[in-house]
């Protein structure tokens, strides 16, 4: 039966002259065949034999090599980002040379990875060759029922998209109501500073300690799933179900940046070479060359000096250059709702609908280094996004 959705099923087998066989808790994972082997016993059809757990642990219908993690396993694994895509790097055969987004599986190129959510591709396909393990619409941790990773001889339905299949399935509602509420909090008060900050940055005059990034975030949400009861339409068990999940991330952030600036003397045209100082503007005037600072450049250098005035400046080995250290701050907010409806229209017809949305707002964009170059400067970028799949 090739069109069954991932989930847990009960299989009933009847034949004239034999007892009815009922096999419960048959687990079907995404893209992985399940097998139920039974032996019918001679007897009346009114008699029944109940078997608990009918799916074989070792399936023999295909040569597909797959690993499946269910919701309980996913929730038990440590993950700061709460992005279930990052769980894949914990599986055997995954090599992560830099960060998770650059992982390779079984030595295959990143372009061989195909990530789907309920059968729909959710990858960033514009940069797939160098960013293979990255989903533009990443599912939230509490919205995932399971993830299956196929690393060899995938089935025909998915093999055309890539040699490595990563299939996420959205949670489903059931005959009973289930839900959760959560909040995760991270605060710099609870963390030590980075070793490199202690080594490279000048101590704060007030605290006597090196400045550190303000890594602070709140991540909260909840989920609820259960039956849909509509009289004369969906008024029985095993007919219609709903699932909703909402997760939000609020992250006020602060990073440490270092800029190289001209010393006050160099800014005015006086450069030092060892123990010797040369006024380049006077030297240019003596030789009949341009001897004034370009007004645009002069204004920019003046604004830089004004913005960097005060603490945070250290002298470099080059006497004409200085290092300015500062900590720009920003804010990012991500909202991720997920909705799923399942309806067993008849005993042989099933309909499902899933929708996942991600809204990202905030700035500046520290990820791509487009924060203000100096304190108070207007040049900065953000990375707003509206991403959805259904």
C-alpha positions in Angstrom: 0.0 0.0 0.0 2.3 2.8 -1.2 0.2 5.9 -0.3 -0.1 5.6 3.4 1.1 8.6 5.4 3.7 8.2 8.2 2.0 7.2 11.4 0.9 4.3 13.6 -1.7 1.9 12.1 -3.7 -1.2 13.0 -3.9 -3.9 10.4 -6.8 -6.4 10.2 -6.7 -9.5 8.0 -9.7 -11.7 7.4 -10.2 -14.7 5.2 -13.1 -17.3 5.0 -12.5 -20.2 7.4 -9.8 -18.5 9.4 -9.7 -16.4 12.5 -9.4 -12.7 12.1 -5.9 -11.3 12.8 -5.5 -7.8 14.2 -1.9 -6.4 14.3 -1.6 -3.2 16.4 1.0 -0.5 16.6 2.4 -0.9 13.0 4.8 2.0 12.7 5.2 3.5 9.2 8.1 6.1 8.7 8.5 8.5 5.9 10.0 6.8 2.8 10.7 3.6 4.7 8.8 0.4 3.9 7.2 -1.5 6.8 6.3 -5.2 6.7 3.7 -7.2 8.6 4.1 -11.0 8.6 1.2 -13.0 10.0 0.0 -16.6 10.0 -3.7 -17.2 9.8 -5.1 -19.8 12.2 -8.0 -22.1 11.2 -11.2 -21.1 13.0 -14.4 -19.1 12.8 -14.3 -15.5 11.4 -15.9 -14.3 14.6 -12.7 -15.3 16.5 -9.8 -13.0 16.5 -6.1 -13.0 17.4 -4.5 -9.7 18.5 -0.8 -9.1 17.9 0.9 -6.1 19.5 3.6 -4.5 17.4 3.7 -5.9 13.9 6.3 -3.9 12.0 9.6 -5.6 11.5 12.7 -3.8 12.8 14.7 -5.1 9.8 12.7 -4.4 6.6 13.6 -6.5 3.6 11.5 -4.9 0.8 14.2 -2.6 -0.5 17.9 -1.9 -0.3 17.3 1.6 1.0 19.5 2.5 4.0 17.6 4.8 6.3 17.6 6.1 9.9 14.5 7.5 11.6 14.3 9.6 14.7 10.9 10.1 16.3 9.6 13.1 18.3 10.7 11.6 21.6 14.2 11.0 20.4 14.5 14.5 18.9 13.3 16.2 22.1 15.9 14.2 24.1 18.9 15.4 22.1 20.8 18.5 23.1 20.3 21.4 20.6 20.7 25.1 21.3 19.1 26.2 18.0 16.0 24.0 18.4 16.3 23.5 14.6 15.7 19.8 13.9 17.7 20.1 10.6 20.8 20.3 12.8 20.0 16.8 14.3 21.2 15.3 11.0 24.8 16.1 11.8 24.6 13.7 14.8 24.0 10.6 12.6 26.6 8.2 11.4 28.3 9.1 8.1 27.9 12.9 8.4 31.0 15.0 8.2 30.8 18.6 9.4 34.1 20.4 8.5 33.0 24.0 9.5 29.4 24.5 10.5 26.2 22.4 10.2 25.2 24.0 6.9 28.3 22.7 5.2 27.9 19.1 6.2 28.5 16.3 3.8 26.9 12.8 4.1 28.8 9.7 3.1 31.3 11.9 1.3 28.8 13.1 -1.3 28.7 16.7 -2.4 26.3 19.1 -0.6 24.2 19.3 -3.8 23.2 15.6 -3.3 21.2 16.5 -0.2 17.4 16.8 -0.6 15.4 18.2 2.4 11.6 17.9 2.4 8.8 18.7 4.8 5.7 16.6 4.2 7.0 15.9 0.7 7.7 19.5 -0.2 11.3 20.7 -0.7 12.3 23.3 1.9 15.9 23.9 0.9 17.7 27.0 -0.1 18.1 25.7 -3.6 19.8 29.0 -4.9 22.9 28.1 -2.9 22.6 24.3 -2.7 26.1 23.5 -3.9 27.8 25.3 -1.0 25.0 25.3 1.6 23.4 21.9 1.3 22.2 21.3 4.8 20.2 24.5 5.1 16.4 24.8 5.0 14.8 28.2 4.1 11.7 27.1 6.0 13.1 25.1 8.9 10.5 23.3 10.9 10.3 24.0 14.6 11.3 21.3 17.1 7.9 20.8 18.6 6.1 20.6 15.2 8.1 17.6 13.9 6.7 14.1 14.3 9.8 12.4 12.9 12.7 12.7 10.5 14.0 10.0 8.2 17.4 10.1 6.6 18.0 7.8 3.6 21.7 7.6 2.5 21.7 4.9 -0.1 19.4 3.6 -2.9 16.4 5.8 -2.1 12.9 5.0 -3.4 11.9 6.2 -6.9 9.7 9.0 -5.5 12.6 10.8 -3.9 15.7 9.6 -5.7 15.4 12.1 -8.6 15.9 15.0 -6.2 19.1 13.8 -4.5 21.1 10.8 -3.3 20.5 11.8 0.4 16.9 12.2 1.4 16.1 14.0 4.6 12.3 13.8 5.2 10.5 15.7 7.9 6.9 14.9 8.9 4.7 17.3 10.7 3.0 16.2 14.0 -0.5 14.9 13.7 -3.4 15.2 16.1 -5.1 12.1 17.6 -8.2 11.0 19.4 -7.0 12.6 22.6 -5.8 16.1 23.3 -2.1 16.6 23.8 0.0 19.7 24.1 3.0 21.5 25.6 4.2 25.0 26.7 7.8 25.9 27.0 10.3 28.8 27.2 14.1 28.6 26.8 16.2 31.5 28.1 19.9 32.3 27.7 21.6 35.2 29.5 25.2 36.4 29.6 25.0 36.6 33.4 25.1 32.8 33.4 28.0 32.5 31.0 31.7 33.2 31.1 33.5 35.4 28.6 35.3 34.1 25.5 39.0 33.4 26.0 39.9 35.5 23.0 38.0 38.5 24.3 40.0 38.3 27.6 43.2 38.2 25.6 42.5 40.8 22.9 40.1 43.4 24.3 41.0 46.2 26.7 39.3 45.9 30.2 36.3 48.0 30.9 37.4 50.8 33.3 34.2 50.3 35.5 34.4 46.5 35.8 38.0 45.8 35.2 37.0 42.9 32.8 37.1 42.6 29.0 33.8 43.4 27.3 31.8 40.4 26.1 28.9 39.9 23.6 25.4 40.2 25.0 24.1 36.9 24.0 20.5 37.0 25.3 17.5 35.3 23.9 14.0 34.1 24.8 12.5 31.2 22.8 9.0 30.3 23.7 5.9 28.6 22.3 3.4 25.8 22.6 1.5 23.1 20.7 -1.9 21.5 20.8 -3.3 18.6 18.9 -6.5 16.5 19.1 -9.7 15.4 17.5 -12.2 17.6 15.5 -15.7 16.9 16.6 -18.5 18.3 14.4 -21.9 16.7 14.8 -23.2 14.8 11.7 -19.8 15.4 10.0 -16.9 14.4 12.2 -18.6 13.0 15.3 -16.7 9.8 15.7 -13.2 8.6 16.6 -10.5 8.2 14.0 -12.2 10.7 11.6 -10.7 14.2 11.8 -7.7 15.7 13.7 -5.9 19.1 14.1 -2.5 20.2 15.2 -1.2 23.7 15.8 2.2 24.9 16.9 3.6 28.3 17.5 7.1 29.2 18.3 8.8 32.7 18.7 12.4 33.7 19.1 13.3 37.1 20.5 17.0 37.8 20.6 18.5 41.1 21.5 22.1 40.7 20.5 25.5 42.4 20.8 28.7 41.5 19.1 32.3 42.7 19.5 33.9 44.4 16.5 37.3 45.8 15.8 38.1 48.5 13.3 41.5 49.9 12.1 41.6 53.7 12.0 44.2 56.4 11.4 45.9 58.0 14.3 45.1 61.7 14.9 48.4 62.7 13.4 48.0 60.6 10.3 44.6 61.9 9.9 46.0 65.4 9.7 48.6 64.3 7.2 51.6 63.7 9.5 52.9 60.2 9.1 55.6 58.6 11.2 58.4 56.3 9.8 60.3 54.9 12.7 61.6 58.0 14.6 61.0 60.3 11.7 57.8 62.3 11.1 56.8 63.7 7.7 54.0 66.1 6.9 52.8 64.7 3.6 50.6 67.8 2.8 53.6 70.1 3.1 55.7 67.7 1.1 53.1 67.7 -1.6 52.9 71.5 -1.6 56.7 71.8 -2.0 56.5 69.5 -5.1 53.6 71.3 -6.7 51.1 68.6 -6.0 47.6 68.6 -4.4 48.2 69.7 -0.8 44.7 69.6 0.6 42.6 66.8 1.9 39.6 65.8 -0.3 36.5 67.3 1.4 34.5 64.1 1.3 37.3 62.1 2.7 38.1 64.7 5.3 34.5 64.8 6.5 34.4 61.0 6.7 37.7 60.9 8.7 36.3 63.5 11.0 33.1 61.6 11.6 35.1 58.4 12.3 37.2 60.2 14.8 34.2 61.7 16.5 32.4 58.4 16.6 35.4 56.5 18.0 36.4 59.2 20.5 36.8 58.0 24.1 37.6 54.5 25.3 38.2 51.4 23.2 41.2 52.7 21.3 44.6 51.0 21.4 47.8 51.8 19.6 49.1 49.2 17.0 52.7 48.5 16.1 52.3 50.7 13.1 52.5 54.2 14.6 50.1 55.6 12.0 47.3 53.2 12.9 45.1 52.5 15.9 42.6 49.8 16.7 39.0 50.7 17.8 36.9 48.1 19.6 33.2 48.5 20.2 30.0 46.4 20.7 27.1 47.2 18.4 23.7 45.9 19.5 20.6 44.8 17.6 17.4 42.8 17.8 16.0 39.9 15.9 12.5 38.3 16.1 11.3 35.1 14.4 7.7 33.9 14.4 6.9 30.3 13.3 3.3 29.0 13.2 2.5 25.5 11.9 -1.0 24.1 11.2 -2.0 20.6 10.2 -5.4 19.0 9.5 -6.1 15.3 8.9 -9.4 13.9 7.7 -10.3 10.2 7.1 -13.0 10.9 4.5 -13.8 7.2 4.2 -12.2 4.0 5.2 -10.1 4.2 2.0 -9.6 8.0 1.5 -7.4 10.2 3.6 -6.9 14.0 3.2 -4.3 16.1 4.9 -3.3 19.8 4.9 -0.1 21.3 6.4 1.2 24.9 6.4 4.3 26.3 7.9 5.3 30.0 8.0 8.4 31.8 9.2 8.5 35.6 9.6 11.9 37.1 10.4 12.4 40.8 11.4 15.1 42.8 13.0 18.5 44.3 12.5 21.3 45.0 11.9 22.4 41.9 10.1 25.4 40.7 12.2 25.5 37.4 10.3 26.7 39.1 7.1 28.6 41.8 8.8 26.4 44.8 7.7 26.1 46.5 11.1 27.1 50.2 11.4 30.8 50.4 10.7 31.3 52.9 13.6 28.9 53.9 16.4 26.2 56.2 15.1 26.9 55.6 11.4 23.7 55.2 9.3 25.0 52.5 7.0 23.6 49.1 8.0 21.5 46.3 6.6 18.8 44.0 7.8 17.5 40.6 6.7 13.7 40.6 6.8 12.1 37.4 5.4 8.7 35.8 4.9 9.0 32.1 4.1 6.3 29.5 4.0 5.5 26.1 2.7 2.3 24.1 2.4 
